Amino acid sequence: MKTIHPLKLEALLEASQPVEIVDIRPRAEFEKIHIEGAHSTPSAEISAEKLVCTRELLQTEPIYLVSESGALAQLQACDLERQGLDNVVIVSGGMRRWQSDGLPVVRRRPVADWLAERRERICAAWQANDTAKTAVTCGT
């Protein structure tokens, strides 16, 4: 079974090499944070047939599988190899190692977090202008 260290995969991305990364974590996790350019196909939905049909690159090019820690990607790669897909490469250590190596990610903050942060900024601006009014409006 083939693996790639996140630093080597990032080097391919930086060199503008064509790579196809499939993130097999649950879609909600993918939406929070993922490798730029990765596609979300949760483990429960993945099959060799689906990957072949949705390929953006030549069928001979590697497919890089990433999971949270790499363990699920390893299991999934074994299953895909049994289905006849022999160009699957596991991102060793998964997203945990990718992040611990400080590699770039795409983050999408939940709307509730964004709204809470915005409210705090607005309240701070009001406090700077009118302390009495802010105490009532912002509940301080």
Disulfide bonds with the S-S distance in Angstrom:
Cys123-Cys138 2.12
